[in-house]
Amino acid sequence: MGVLLEDQLNIMNVMELKERIKIELENSEALNIDGSQVFRVDATGLQLLLSAKNVCDKRSISWNWEGASGELLSAAQTLGLVESLGLSDFVK
């Protein structure tokens, strides 16, 4: 399983995404995130992902990116979160 991020990763949908991530964390030893469809992202969305990544790190749950859009990468770079979110492999 995994979590497919919607086209918009922003304040309007973070609560729904938080619940999907929470369910995934309760039922899996790995969290696979697909951010390839994201075309709009804000700081709230990135904060949620960073929080989830930190939970995974604390619980020794594997965090894996299956894809990341250019918009997602650009937003993470702007906020200095590429390394913290584990997106370094997608940055050229």
C-alpha positions in Angstrom: 0.0 0.0 0.0 1.0 3.6 0.1 -0.3 7.1 0.1 -1.0 8.9 -3.2 -0.9 12.6 -2.7 -3.7 14.5 -4.3 -3.0 17.2 -7.0 -3.2 19.8 -4.3 -1.2 19.4 -1.1 -2.4 22.4 0.9 -4.3 23.6 3.9 -7.6 22.7 2.3 -6.9 19.0 2.4 -4.2 18.3 5.1 -6.7 16.9 7.6 -7.9 14.3 5.2 -4.3 13.4 4.3 -3.4 13.3 7.9 -6.0 10.6 8.5 -4.9 8.6 5.5 -1.3 8.7 6.7 -2.3 7.8 10.2 -4.2 4.7 9.0 -1.2 3.7 6.8 1.2 4.1 9.8 -1.0 1.9 12.0 -1.1 -0.9 9.4 2.3 -0.9 7.8 6.0 -1.2 8.5 6.7 1.2 5.6 5.2 4.4 4.4 5.3 4.8 0.6 4.5 8.3 -0.6 3.7 9.1 -4.2 3.8 12.8 -4.8 4.1 12.7 -8.6 0.6 14.2 -9.1 1.1 17.3 -6.9 0.8 20.5 -8.8 0.0 22.9 -5.9 1.6 22.8 -2.5 1.9 25.1 0.5 3.8 25.2 3.7 1.0 23.4 5.6 1.2 20.4 3.3 4.9 20.2 3.7 4.7 20.5 7.5 2.3 17.6 7.6 4.7 15.5 5.5 7.7 16.5 7.7 5.7 15.6 10.8 4.8 12.2 9.3 8.5 11.6 8.3 9.5 12.4 11.9 7.0 9.9 13.2 8.4 7.3 10.9 11.9 8.0 12.0 11.0 7.7 15.7 9.1 4.4 15.1 11.7 3.0 12.8 9.2 2.9 9.9 10.6 3.0 6.5 9.8 6.2 4.5 9.9 5.8 0.8 9.1 8.2 -2.1 7.6 6.6 -5.2 7.5 9.9 -7.1 7.7 13.6 -6.6 6.5 16.3 -9.0 8.5 19.3 -9.9 6.2 21.6 -7.9 6.6 19.4 -4.8 10.4 19.5 -5.2 10.4 23.3 -5.8 8.4 24.0 -2.7 10.6 21.7 -0.6 13.7 23.4 -2.0 12.2 26.9 -1.2 11.7 25.9 2.4 14.9 24.0 2.8 13.2 20.7 3.3 14.5 18.5 0.5 16.9 16.6 2.8 14.5 16.5 5.8 11.8 15.0 3.6 14.1 12.5 2.0 13.6 14.0 -1.5 17.3 14.3 -2.3 17.2 11.5 -4.9 14.7 13.5 -7.0 16.8 16.7 -7.1 19.1 17.1 -10.1 
